[in-house]
């Protein structure tokens, strides 16, 4: 499970940086909620 979460966090971060996107933009691109983007973290 941790691998999936880490992969998603890295993908979201990469998308936000590459596209200079907002959290809302990233959520829309990944078809997830804005809250999900905010709560994705790797420990």
Backbone bond lengths (Angstrom), bond angles and torsions (degrees), N, CA, C in turn:
res aa  C-N    CA-C-N  psi(-1)  N-CA   C-N-CA  omega(-1)  CA-C   N-CA-C  phi
1 X - - - 1.461 - - 1.521 110.74 -
2 X 1.325 117.13 -40.20 1.454 120.12 -177.59 1.526 111.38 -61.54
3 X 1.330 117.72 -37.03 1.462 120.63 179.66 1.524 110.99 -60.86
4 X 1.328 116.64 -41.55 1.467 120.92 179.86 1.527 110.62 -63.69
5 X 1.306 116.94 -44.35 1.463 121.20 -179.26 1.523 110.13 -65.39
6 X 1.319 116.50 -43.99 1.465 120.06 178.92 1.524 110.85 -63.15
7 X 1.309 117.12 -42.21 1.465 121.43 178.83 1.530 110.71 -62.02
8 X 1.321 116.43 -42.77 1.467 120.27 179.99 1.524 110.79 -66.70
9 X 1.322 117.35 -40.49 1.460 120.77 179.57 1.521 110.96 -63.17
10 X 1.322 116.76 -43.12 1.465 121.08 179.62 1.529 110.29 -66.33
11 X 1.311 117.20 -41.22 1.467 121.16 178.57 1.522 111.59 -62.63
12 X 1.324 115.63 -45.40 1.468 119.48 179.15 1.523 111.37 -63.38
13 X 1.320 116.05 -44.73 1.467 120.03 -179.83 1.523 110.49 -62.12
14 X 1.316 116.27 -44.01 1.462 120.42 178.72 1.519 111.74 -61.02
15 X 1.317 116.55 -42.34 1.461 120.93 179.18 1.531 110.51 -62.71
16 X 1.313 116.37 -46.24 1.467 120.82 -178.46 1.527 110.92 -61.50
17 X 1.324 117.26 -43.90 1.465 121.06 -179.05 1.525 111.03 -69.31
18 X 1.328 117.50 -49.37 1.462 121.28 -176.54 1.522 113.20 -62.97
19 X 1.320 116.60 -38.03 1.459 120.66 -176.03 1.526 113.52 -100.77
20 X 1.331 116.10 2.74 1.468 120.44 -174.89 1.527 109.34 48.77
21 X 1.322 114.34 46.81 1.462 122.46 -173.04 1.515 111.62 -91.06
22 X 1.308 114.73 157.27 1.456 121.51 172.23 1.526 108.38 -86.91
23 X 1.318 115.97 169.55 1.456 120.52 175.84 1.525 109.41 -59.82
24 X 1.302 116.84 -40.31 1.468 121.23 179.30 1.537 110.64 -62.74
25 X 1.337 116.96 -42.51 1.467 120.87 177.72 1.527 110.98 -61.45
26 X 1.324 116.41 -45.16 1.464 120.98 -179.35 1.527 110.77 -63.76
27 X 1.303 116.68 -43.10 1.464 120.52 179.14 1.524 110.01 -60.09
28 X 1.311 116.60 -43.47 1.461 120.81 179.76 1.535 110.44 -64.12
29 X 1.320 117.84 -43.77 1.462 121.92 -178.79 1.524 112.19 -64.54
30 X 1.328 117.58 -34.24 1.459 121.76 -178.73 1.531 112.39 -96.50
31 X 1.325 115.64 1.64 1.464 121.95 179.13 1.536 111.96 56.20
32 X 1.327 114.81 46.18 1.465 121.72 176.23 1.519 107.60 -131.29
33 X 1.318 116.71 170.06 1.460 119.70 -178.76 1.528 111.00 -79.30
34 X 1.300 115.08 157.85 1.461 121.67 177.36 1.529 110.20 -61.03
35 X 1.314 116.85 -37.69 1.463 121.25 178.49 1.523 111.62 -62.68
36 X 1.311 116.97 -36.68 1.463 121.13 178.75 1.519 110.23 -64.27
37 X 1.311 117.57 -40.77 1.467 120.54 178.44 1.519 109.70 -61.26
38 X 1.300 117.40 -41.63 1.466 121.31 -179.29 1.511 112.51 -67.83
39 X 1.315 118.64 -28.56 1.466 120.11 -174.55 1.522 113.98 -96.05
40 X 1.321 118.31 -6.28 1.466 120.37 178.91 1.511 108.32 -72.77
41 X 1.335 115.83 123.48 1.458 120.99 177.66 1.509 109.28 -152.09
42 X 1.299 115.25 155.52 1.455 121.41 179.53 1.517 107.89 -113.32
43 X 1.325 116.28 129.05 1.471 119.56 179.53 1.509 110.54 -113.60
